[in-house]
């Protein structure tokens, strides 16, 4: 799989941009703030319907424009496919596949698959649990696009249940009537949350099992030895006796039953606080080096090695599934010492397509020589 052409309209700093790309290695080189990352961010958006830099879509639209359009021609299994997303802040985005509109943007997921390395990856190791959940769910959807719907269903139910908890809690504190009716409504939403949550948990558990050996292998290669790297899934059910022992299980019925029981056990606390206290949105991914958690114990260099190993594990897993993903290295070499820089370059060089951004050409290791575009002043010029 590789991207043959990228077209942008009113995306970030670009009024328009048309780039012919090729398999192999391509570097976008230029000073910071000139739009290098905008190019690879656009491809990442086509692959995931999200940005690795911002949580909202508004910054993706050029100042003064109402919407932006990202379009790419993807060569996959010998066939070209045109994929397009129209981004309109405050409204529903629209997407096209092979020129035809699709009912929902998530229908295009899986057409282009990317694995993106960026300085922000350090937050997966050092940051909040939400960073690690995002890593898991993004990879889960990349492998099996149907999980985009599973995640959307869970988020919708969670939002509605939290709203009910807030209103019910306020009514209970104020001595309002209808408490029994609210309890019955909560029972219904508990069942919905348990069903949606069980589907997401089953996928996450299966994914962690698949990533575990690949992470250790990648970390050993990147760090050239050291303590073994490990990963386990930490469920919010584990701390509750009502949840039962469902560690690592992919049985959706067992997970749904455990979630339902756990929700019933914390309902009074939830009514007091107005939030859902149990479920996949409260879970974490525990990364370890030897017997110690990487967060808080790993050095800066070790943390970078773990972050790189997580991305390499994702790449190996997607490649094993079929359809090698496009590798994107966004200004990552400037963050690495020379040893890790050269090691990463050797590992990714054989990929079908590697897209690199760098402030100066010297940041790109010699093992990744190939096509080059200079990016400056809003223009992108091919120099070799």
C-alpha positions as CSV (number, residue, x, y, z in Angstrom):
1,X,0.0,0.0,0.0
2,X,1.2,3.5,-0.8
3,X,-0.2,7.0,-1.5
4,X,0.4,8.0,-5.1
5,X,-1.2,11.5,-4.9
6,X,-2.2,13.9,-2.2
7,X,-4.5,16.8,-2.8
8,X,-5.4,19.5,-0.2
9,X,-7.9,22.4,-0.3
10,X,-7.9,24.9,2.5
11,X,-6.3,22.4,4.9
12,X,-4.2,24.1,7.6
13,X,-1.8,26.6,5.9
14,X,-2.5,25.4,2.4
15,X,-5.1,27.0,0.1
16,X,-4.3,24.3,-2.4
17,X,-1.6,21.6,-2.7
18,X,-1.1,18.8,-5.2
19,X,1.7,16.3,-4.6
20,X,2.7,13.3,-6.7
21,X,4.2,10.7,-4.4
22,X,5.8,7.3,-4.9
23,X,6.7,4.1,-3.1
24,X,9.8,4.1,-1.1
25,X,11.2,7.0,1.0
26,X,10.1,10.6,0.7
27,X,11.3,13.4,3.0
28,X,9.7,16.8,3.4
29,X,12.4,19.2,4.6
30,X,12.1,22.8,5.7
31,X,12.2,25.2,8.7
32,X,9.6,24.8,11.5
33,X,6.3,26.4,10.9
34,X,6.3,26.1,7.1
35,X,3.7,23.3,6.7
36,X,5.7,20.0,6.7
37,X,3.6,18.4,9.4
38,X,0.4,19.6,7.8
39,X,1.0,17.4,4.8
40,X,1.4,14.1,6.8
41,X,-1.3,15.2,9.2
42,X,-3.7,15.2,6.3
43,X,-2.8,11.7,5.4
44,X,-3.2,10.6,9.1
45,X,-6.6,12.2,9.1
46,X,-7.7,10.2,6.1
47,X,-6.5,7.0,7.8
48,X,-8.0,7.7,11.3
49,X,-10.5,10.6,10.9
50,X,-8.4,12.3,13.6
51,X,-5.3,14.4,14.0
52,X,-2.3,13.5,16.1
53,X,-1.9,17.2,17.0
54,X,-5.3,18.5,17.9
55,X,-8.5,17.1,19.3
56,X,-10.9,19.3,17.4
57,X,-11.4,19.8,13.6
58,X,-11.5,23.6,13.6
59,X,-7.7,24.2,13.5
60,X,-7.5,21.9,10.4
61,X,-9.5,24.5,8.2
62,X,-7.5,27.3,6.8
63,X,-8.2,30.7,8.4
64,X,-11.0,32.4,6.5
65,X,-12.3,29.2,4.8
66,X,-15.5,27.4,5.7
67,X,-14.3,23.8,5.1
68,X,-11.2,21.9,4.0
69,X,-10.9,18.9,1.7
70,X,-8.3,16.1,1.9
71,X,-8.1,13.7,-1.0
72,X,-5.6,10.9,-1.8
73,X,-5.1,8.3,-4.4
74,X,-4.1,5.1,-2.7
75,X,-2.6,2.2,-4.5
76,X,-3.5,-1.1,-2.8
77,X,-3.3,-4.6,-4.1
78,X,-2.6,-3.3,-7.6
79,X,-5.7,-1.1,-7.6
80,X,-6.1,2.6,-7.2
81,X,-8.7,3.9,-4.8
82,X,-9.6,7.6,-4.4
83,X,-10.5,8.5,-0.8
84,X,-11.7,12.0,0.3
85,X,-12.9,13.8,3.4
86,X,-14.6,17.2,3.6
87,X,-14.0,18.7,7.0
88,X,-16.6,21.3,8.2
89,X,-16.2,22.5,11.8
90,X,-19.6,22.5,13.6
91,X,-21.2,20.2,11.1
92,X,-21.0,16.6,10.1
93,X,-18.0,15.8,7.9
94,X,-18.6,14.1,4.6
95,X,-16.6,11.5,2.8
96,X,-16.3,9.9,-0.6
97,X,-14.8,6.6,-1.7
98,X,-14.0,6.0,-5.3
99,X,-15.9,9.2,-6.1
100,X,-19.1,8.1,-4.4
101,X,-20.5,9.5,-1.2
102,X,-20.6,7.2,1.8
103,X,-23.3,7.3,4.5
104,X,-20.8,8.0,7.3
105,X,-17.2,9.1,7.2
106,X,-16.1,6.0,9.1
107,X,-17.0,3.9,6.1
108,X,-13.6,5.0,4.5
109,X,-11.6,3.6,7.5
110,X,-9.3,0.9,6.4
111,X,-8.8,2.3,2.8
112,X,-5.6,3.9,3.9
113,X,-3.7,2.6,6.9
114,X,-0.9,4.5,8.5
115,X,1.5,4.2,11.5
116,X,2.7,7.6,12.6
117,X,5.7,8.3,14.8
118,X,5.8,11.8,16.3
119,X,7.2,13.6,19.3
120,X,3.8,13.4,20.9
121,X,4.3,9.6,21.2
122,X,6.2,10.2,24.4
123,X,2.9,10.9,26.1
124,X,1.8,7.3,25.5
125,X,4.5,6.3,28.0
126,X,4.6,9.3,30.3
127,X,1.1,10.8,30.0
128,X,-2.4,10.2,31.3
129,X,-4.3,6.9,30.7
130,X,-6.3,8.6,28.0
131,X,-3.1,8.6,25.8
132,X,-2.7,4.9,26.2
133,X,-6.4,4.2,25.6
134,X,-6.2,6.3,22.4
135,X,-3.2,4.2,21.2
136,X,-5.2,1.0,21.7
137,X,-8.4,2.2,20.2
138,X,-6.7,3.8,17.1
139,X,-4.8,0.5,16.4
140,X,-8.0,-1.5,17.1
141,X,-9.9,0.5,14.4
142,X,-6.9,0.3,12.0
143,X,-7.0,-3.5,12.2
144,X,-10.8,-3.9,12.3
145,X,-12.7,-0.7,11.1
146,X,-15.9,-2.1,12.5
147,X,-14.7,-1.0,16.0
148,X,-15.2,2.6,15.0
149,X,-18.9,1.9,15.3
150,X,-18.4,0.0,18.5
151,X,-16.5,3.0,20.0
152,X,-19.0,5.5,18.7
153,X,-21.9,3.5,20.3
154,X,-20.0,3.3,23.6
155,X,-19.3,7.0,23.7
156,X,-22.9,7.9,22.8
157,X,-24.3,5.7,25.6
158,X,-21.7,7.0,28.1
159,X,-22.6,10.6,27.3
160,X,-26.3,10.0,27.8
161,X,-25.8,7.9,30.9
162,X,-23.6,10.6,32.5
163,X,-26.3,13.3,31.7
164,X,-28.9,11.1,33.4
165,X,-26.7,10.6,36.4
166,X,-26.2,14.3,36.9
167,X,-29.9,15.1,36.7
168,X,-30.8,12.1,38.8
169,X,-28.2,13.0,41.4
170,X,-29.4,16.6,41.6
171,X,-33.0,15.5,42.0
172,X,-32.1,13.1,44.7
173,X,-30.2,15.7,46.7
174,X,-33.2,18.1,46.2
175,X,-35.7,15.5,47.4
176,X,-37.5,15.5,44.0
177,X,-40.1,13.1,43.1
178,X,-39.7,10.3,40.5
179,X,-36.7,8.7,42.1
180,X,-38.0,5.2,41.3
181,X,-38.6,6.1,37.7
182,X,-35.1,7.4,37.3
183,X,-33.7,4.2,38.8
184,X,-35.6,2.2,36.2
185,X,-34.2,4.4,33.5
186,X,-30.7,3.9,34.8
187,X,-31.2,0.2,34.7
188,X,-31.9,0.4,31.0
189,X,-28.8,2.6,30.4
190,X,-26.7,0.2,32.5
191,X,-27.6,-2.6,30.2
192,X,-26.8,-0.5,27.1
193,X,-23.4,0.5,28.6
194,X,-22.6,-3.1,29.6
195,X,-23.3,-4.4,26.1
196,X,-21.3,-1.6,24.3
197,X,-18.5,-1.7,26.8
198,X,-18.2,-5.5,26.6
199,X,-17.7,-5.3,22.9
200,X,-14.9,-2.7,23.2
201,X,-13.2,-4.5,26.1
202,X,-13.2,-7.8,24.2
203,X,-11.4,-6.1,21.3
204,X,-8.9,-4.4,23.5
205,X,-8.1,-7.6,25.4
206,X,-7.5,-9.4,22.1
207,X,-5.3,-6.6,20.8
208,X,-3.1,-6.4,24.0
209,X,-2.5,-10.1,23.6
210,X,-1.4,-9.6,20.0
211,X,0.8,-6.6,20.8
212,X,2.6,-8.0,23.8
213,X,5.2,-10.2,22.0
214,X,5.7,-7.7,19.2
215,X,6.4,-4.9,21.8
216,X,9.0,-6.9,23.6
217,X,10.7,-7.8,20.3
218,X,10.7,-4.2,19.0
219,X,11.9,-2.8,22.3
220,X,14.8,-5.3,22.4
221,X,15.8,-4.2,18.9
222,X,15.5,-0.5,19.5
223,X,17.2,-0.5,22.9
224,X,19.7,-3.3,21.9
225,X,19.1,-5.2,25.0
226,X,17.9,-4.2,28.5
227,X,15.0,-5.4,30.5
228,X,12.1,-6.9,28.7
229,X,9.2,-4.7,27.8
230,X,5.7,-5.8,28.8
231,X,2.2,-4.6,28.5
232,X,-1.0,-5.5,30.5
233,X,-4.5,-4.2,30.4
234,X,-5.7,-2.6,33.7
235,X,-9.4,-2.7,33.9
236,X,-11.6,-0.6,36.2
237,X,-13.4,-3.8,37.0
238,X,-10.3,-5.3,38.6
239,X,-10.6,-3.1,41.7
240,X,-14.2,-4.0,42.3
241,X,-15.2,-7.3,43.9
242,X,-18.5,-7.0,42.2
243,X,-16.8,-7.0,38.8
244,X,-15.5,-10.6,39.1
245,X,-12.3,-11.9,37.5
246,X,-12.5,-11.1,33.8
247,X,-8.9,-10.2,33.3
248,X,-8.0,-10.7,29.6
249,X,-11.2,-12.5,28.7
250,X,-12.7,-11.9,25.3
251,X,-16.1,-13.5,26.2
252,X,-18.5,-10.6,25.6
253,X,-21.3,-12.2,27.7
254,X,-19.0,-12.5,30.7
255,X,-17.7,-9.0,30.3
256,X,-21.2,-7.6,29.9
257,X,-22.4,-9.4,33.1
258,X,-19.3,-8.2,35.0
259,X,-19.9,-4.6,33.9
260,X,-23.6,-4.7,34.8
261,X,-22.8,-6.0,38.2
262,X,-20.1,-3.5,38.8
263,X,-22.3,-0.6,37.7
264,X,-25.0,-1.7,40.1
265,X,-22.4,-1.8,42.9
266,X,-21.2,1.8,42.4
267,X,-24.5,3.5,41.6
268,X,-24.8,5.5,44.8
269,X,-21.3,6.9,44.2
270,X,-22.1,7.7,40.6
271,X,-25.3,9.5,41.6
272,X,-23.3,11.6,44.1
273,X,-20.6,12.4,41.5
274,X,-22.6,12.5,38.4
275,X,-20.2,10.4,36.3
276,X,-19.9,6.8,35.3
277,X,-17.1,5.3,37.4
278,X,-16.7,1.9,35.7
279,X,-16.1,1.0,32.1
280,X,-13.5,1.1,29.3
281,X,-13.3,4.9,29.6
282,X,-11.7,4.4,33.0
283,X,-9.1,1.7,32.0
284,X,-5.4,1.9,31.5
285,X,-2.6,0.2,29.7
286,X,0.3,-0.7,32.0
287,X,3.7,-0.6,30.3
288,X,6.6,-2.2,32.1
289,X,10.4,-2.6,31.8
290,X,11.3,-5.7,33.8
291,X,9.3,-5.6,37.0
292,X,8.8,-1.9,37.1
293,X,6.2,0.3,35.4
294,X,7.7,2.4,32.6
295,X,5.8,5.5,33.7
296,X,7.7,7.1,36.6
297,X,10.7,4.7,36.4
298,X,12.0,4.6,32.9
299,X,14.6,7.2,31.9
300,X,14.0,9.6,29.1
301,X,15.8,7.4,26.6
302,X,14.1,4.3,27.8
303,X,10.7,6.0,27.5
304,X,11.5,6.9,23.9
305,X,12.5,3.4,23.2
306,X,9.2,2.1,24.6
307,X,7.2,4.7,22.6
308,X,9.1,3.7,19.4
309,X,8.5,0.0,20.2
310,X,4.8,0.6,20.5
311,X,4.6,2.1,17.0
312,X,6.8,-0.6,15.6
313,X,4.6,-3.2,17.2
314,X,1.6,-1.6,15.6
315,X,3.3,-1.6,12.2
316,X,4.3,-5.3,12.5
317,X,0.8,-6.2,13.5
318,X,-0.9,-4.4,10.7
319,X,1.6,-5.8,8.2
320,X,0.9,-9.3,9.4
321,X,-2.8,-8.7,8.8
322,X,-2.1,-7.9,5.2
323,X,-1.8,-4.6,3.4
324,X,1.4,-2.9,4.7
325,X,0.6,0.5,6.2
326,X,2.3,3.7,5.2
327,X,4.9,4.8,7.8
328,X,5.0,8.4,8.7
329,X,7.9,9.8,10.8
330,X,6.9,13.4,11.8
331,X,10.0,15.3,13.0
332,X,10.9,12.3,15.2
333,X,14.6,12.1,14.4
334,X,15.3,15.5,16.0
335,X,14.1,14.0,19.3
336,X,16.4,10.9,19.2
337,X,20.0,10.4,20.0
338,X,22.2,9.2,17.2
339,X,22.1,5.5,18.2
340,X,18.3,5.4,18.3
341,X,18.1,7.5,15.2
342,X,20.2,5.0,13.2
343,X,18.4,2.0,14.7
344,X,15.0,3.3,13.8
345,X,16.1,4.2,10.3
346,X,17.3,0.6,9.7
347,X,14.1,-0.8,10.9
348,X,11.7,1.3,8.8
349,X,13.8,1.6,5.6
350,X,12.4,-1.6,4.0
351,X,8.8,-0.4,4.3
352,X,6.8,0.0,1.1
353,X,6.3,3.8,1.7
354,X,8.0,6.0,4.4
355,X,7.1,9.7,4.7
356,X,9.5,11.8,6.8
357,X,9.4,15.4,7.9
358,X,12.6,17.1,9.1
359,X,13.7,20.7,9.8
360,X,17.1,20.1,8.1
361,X,18.2,17.5,5.7
362,X,20.9,16.4,8.0
363,X,18.3,15.1,10.5
364,X,17.4,12.4,8.0
365,X,19.7,9.3,8.4
366,X,21.6,8.2,5.3
367,X,19.7,4.9,5.4
368,X,16.6,6.8,4.5
369,X,17.8,8.6,1.4
370,X,15.2,9.0,-1.3
371,X,12.8,11.5,-2.8
372,X,12.8,15.0,-1.3
373,X,10.5,18.0,-1.2
374,X,11.5,21.4,0.2
375,X,8.7,23.1,2.1
376,X,8.9,26.8,2.6
377,X,6.6,29.9,2.3
378,X,3.5,27.8,1.7
379,X,5.0,26.0,-1.3
380,X,6.1,22.4,-1.7
381,X,8.9,21.8,-4.3
382,X,10.3,18.5,-5.3
383,X,14.1,18.7,-5.5
384,X,15.0,15.0,-6.2
